[in-house]
Amino acid sequence: MRTSRFRTLQLASVAAAIVASCGGGARPNELRIPTGAGGVGFLPLLMMREHGLIENHARAAGIPDVEVRWIEIGGPAVMNDALLSGSVDFIAAGPPGFLTLWDRTRDSAQVKGVAAMTSLPMYLNTHAEHLRSLDDLTDEDKIAVTAIKVSIPAIIMQMYATDRYGAEEAYRFDRHTVTMTHPDGVVALLSGSSEVNAHYTSPPFHHREREDPSIRTIMTTNDVMGGATTFTMMSTTARFHDENPELYAAVLSALTQANEMIRADLGAAADVLIAANGGGGFDRDALVDVLGDPEIRFTTTPENVMKYAGFMHGIGSIANLPDSWRDLFFPGIHDAPGG
């Protein structure tokens, strides 16, 4: 009981802090959207902000005075709490964090996905000579991830542990993970830190780390998932979807256009990422090469989300198993060849 009350107070504090940082509640026709954890996976949001895409599509739908507030918060746990507290209207995160929220809110806020944003691998990088796989981890080894338990790397390592050691060992590697932003993880790894000697990261942070010859990749999410997987996706509540159909449609159209613009002009997209301090230390040409990596795809189609759902349900991380990926998303993208 004491733990439950503490958690409730903790969530209330987080929500209050977010409201304060956002300048209070929403005004009519105002959207509040966090920009996310940074990097290539959140580039579609940056494109939407830079080019006023939501505002443009809203005007075309007859809503001329929409104001979008882009909020600098990140991390799946904080963003989930922000959405549930009403401090933001949409959030963008990875499928595991989303699935936890979808499961928790089936009888309340009914959070569902708007669309995917990107599909790309994540990479487990290290400078530790003794680490050739997760199986080599010792009590002294620590892996930087954006969130313990619920981030993509955390779930991927749980999948690996289950496959190799059995379901009872699903959380075998959790004790080796520490929460750290991607930029901080890069700094820790490149500094040769003994406290954090591995980093499960995404582009372009991965590419920056691999420029150091002492750092190598020992695992990717594709190794475990068996192919392309949604990395970031947008979600919102049923209330917002139902009460603001035109505005919701404008956001989905803006996301679709943002991905089209990235694919059409990688150089212009790189400029936007660099301007937002999301270039990971790369110059423009190098970042264009990163964006052109064939394993990085800017798409609204969900990919391999059901694989996450099946695993998380199997180990008890979520109580409900969707019948299909369409149960997880609002109808706007049900015609997509998702999975």
Solvent accessible surface area in square Angstrom, and as a share of the most:
residue,aa,sasa,rsa
1,M,171,0.76
2,R,197,0.72
3,T,109,0.63
4,S,65,0.42
5,R,133,0.48
6,F,129,0.54
7,R,104,0.38
8,T,86,0.50
9,L,121,0.60
10,Q,75,0.33
11,L,45,0.23
12,A,56,0.44
13,S,72,0.47
14,V,41,0.24
15,A,16,0.12
16,A,61,0.47
17,A,61,0.47
18,I,7,0.04
19,V,57,0.33
20,A,79,0.61
21,S,81,0.52
22,C,8,0.05
23,G,60,0.57
24,G,25,0.24
25,G,53,0.51
26,A,49,0.38
27,R,124,0.45
28,P,127,0.80
29,N,60,0.31
30,E,10,0.04
31,L,0,0.00
32,R,16,0.06
33,I,0,0.00
34,P,0,0.00
35,T,9,0.05
36,G,13,0.12
37,A,34,0.27
38,G,26,0.25
39,G,0,0.00
40,V,0,0.00
41,G,0,0.00
42,F,12,0.05
43,L,0,0.00
44,P,0,0.00
45,L,0,0.00
46,L,15,0.07
47,M,3,0.01
48,M,0,0.00
49,R,86,0.31
50,E,105,0.47
51,H,76,0.34
52,G,18,0.17
53,L,4,0.02
54,I,0,0.00
55,E,38,0.17
56,N,66,0.34
57,H,51,0.23
58,A,0,0.00
59,R,127,0.46
60,A,93,0.72
61,A,53,0.41
62,G,60,0.57
63,I,30,0.15
64,P,100,0.63
65,D,93,0.48
66,V,15,0.09
67,E,80,0.36
68,V,17,0.10
69,R,43,0.16
70,W,44,0.15
71,I,15,0.08
72,E,130,0.58
73,I,27,0.14
74,G,32,0.31
75,G,18,0.17
76,P,16,0.10
77,A,52,0.40
78,V,56,0.32
79,M,2,0.01
80,N,10,0.05
81,D,13,0.07
82,A,0,0.00
83,L,6,0.03
84,L,64,0.32
85,S,52,0.34
86,G,42,0.40
87,S,2,0.01
88,V,3,0.02
89,D,17,0.09
90,F,0,0.00
91,I,4,0.02
92,A,0,0.00
93,A,9,0.07
94,G,15,0.15
95,P,0,0.00
96,P,0,0.00
97,G,2,0.02
98,F,6,0.03
99,L,0,0.00
100,T,30,0.17
101,L,1,0.00
102,W,7,0.03
103,D,23,0.12
104,R,116,0.42
105,T,3,0.02
106,R,109,0.40
107,D,147,0.76
108,S,78,0.51
109,A,31,0.24
110,Q,87,0.39
111,V,0,0.00
112,K,62,0.26
113,G,0,0.00
114,V,0,0.00
115,A,0,0.00
116,A,0,0.00
117,M,0,0.00
118,T,0,0.00
119,S,1,0.00
120,L,6,0.03
121,P,2,0.01
122,M,5,0.02
123,Y,17,0.07
124,L,1,0.01
125,N,0,0.00
126,T,0,0.00
127,H,40,0.18
128,A,10,0.08
129,E,124,0.56
130,H,86,0.39
131,L,1,0.00
132,R,144,0.53
133,S,33,0.21
134,L,2,0.01
135,D,48,0.25
136,D,53,0.27
137,L,25,0.12
138,T,58,0.34
139,D,101,0.52
140,E,130,0.58
141,D,2,0.01
142,K,64,0.27
143,I,1,0.00
144,A,0,0.00
145,V,1,0.00
146,T,27,0.16
147,A,11,0.09
148,I,82,0.42
149,K,98,0.42
150,V,41,0.24
151,S,6,0.04
152,I,14,0.07
153,P,1,0.01
154,A,1,0.01
155,I,2,0.01
156,I,0,0.00
157,M,3,0.01
158,Q,1,0.01
159,M,16,0.07
160,Y,45,0.17
161,A,0,0.00
162,T,33,0.19
163,D,132,0.68
164,R,145,0.53
165,Y,68,0.26
166,G,24,0.23
167,A,68,0.53
168,E,144,0.64
169,E,60,0.27
170,A,2,0.02
171,Y,101,0.38
172,R,95,0.35
173,F,7,0.03
174,D,19,0.10
175,R,148,0.54
176,H,5,0.02
177,T,14,0.08
178,V,45,0.26
179,T,87,0.51
180,M,47,0.21
181,T,75,0.44
182,H,7,0.03
183,P,65,0.41
184,D,77,0.40
185,G,0,0.00
186,V,14,0.08
187,V,103,0.59
188,A,15,0.12
189,L,2,0.01
190,L,53,0.27
191,S,80,0.52
192,G,45,0.43
193,S,29,0.18
194,S,97,0.62
195,E,136,0.61
196,V,11,0.06
197,N,13,0.07
198,A,1,0.01
199,H,1,0.00
200,Y,0,0.00
201,T,0,0.00
202,S,1,0.01
203,P,0,0.00
204,P,0,0.00
205,F,10,0.04
206,H,16,0.07
207,H,40,0.18
208,R,76,0.28
209,E,0,0.00
210,R,108,0.40
211,E,108,0.48
212,D,40,0.21
213,P,138,0.87
214,S,66,0.42
215,I,5,0.02
216,R,48,0.18
217,T,39,0.23
218,I,33,0.17
219,M,15,0.07
220,T,25,0.15
221,T,3,0.02
222,N,34,0.18
223,D,102,0.53
224,V,33,0.19
225,M,4,0.02
226,G,70,0.67
227,G,26,0.25
228,A,48,0.37
229,T,4,0.02
230,T,1,0.00
231,F,13,0.06
232,T,1,0.01
233,M,3,0.01
234,M,0,0.00
235,S,4,0.02
236,T,0,0.00
237,T,21,0.12
238,A,17,0.13
239,R,176,0.64
240,F,24,0.10
241,H,41,0.18
242,D,96,0.50
243,E,108,0.49
244,N,46,0.24
245,P,72,0.45
246,E,91,0.41
247,L,11,0.05
248,Y,11,0.04
249,A,51,0.39
250,A,3,0.03
251,V,0,0.00
252,L,24,0.12
253,S,46,0.30
254,A,0,0.00
255,L,0,0.00
256,T,53,0.31
257,Q,61,0.27
258,A,0,0.00
259,N,2,0.01
260,E,84,0.38
261,M,53,0.24
262,I,0,0.00
263,R,133,0.48
264,A,91,0.71
265,D,74,0.38
266,L,50,0.25
267,G,11,0.10
268,A,38,0.29
269,A,0,0.00
270,A,0,0.00
271,D,62,0.32
272,V,14,0.08
273,L,0,0.00
274,I,65,0.33
275,A,81,0.63
276,A,32,0.25
277,N,145,0.74
278,G,8,0.08
279,G,7,0.06
280,G,20,0.20
281,G,74,0.72
282,F,26,0.11
283,D,95,0.49
284,R,109,0.40
285,D,104,0.54
286,A,30,0.23
287,L,0,0.00
288,V,38,0.22
289,D,106,0.55
290,V,6,0.03
291,L,6,0.03
292,G,41,0.39
293,D,31,0.16
294,P,122,0.76
295,E,86,0.39
296,I,10,0.05
297,R,96,0.35
298,F,9,0.04
299,T,22,0.13
300,T,29,0.17
301,T,24,0.14
302,P,0,0.00
303,E,32,0.14
304,N,39,0.20
305,V,0,0.00
306,M,52,0.23
307,K,88,0.37
308,Y,1,0.00
309,A,0,0.00
310,G,34,0.33
311,F,33,0.14
312,M,2,0.01
313,H,70,0.31
314,G,64,0.62
315,I,35,0.18
316,G,59,0.57
317,S,47,0.30
318,I,3,0.01
319,A,80,0.62
320,N,48,0.25
321,L,91,0.45
322,P,7,0.04
323,D,136,0.70
324,S,39,0.25
325,W,11,0.04
326,R,98,0.36
327,D,56,0.29
328,L,0,0.00
329,F,1,0.00
330,F,10,0.04
331,P,88,0.56
332,G,50,0.48
333,I,15,0.08
334,H,50,0.22
335,D,150,0.78
336,A,21,0.16
337,P,120,0.75
338,G,22,0.21
339,G,31,0.30
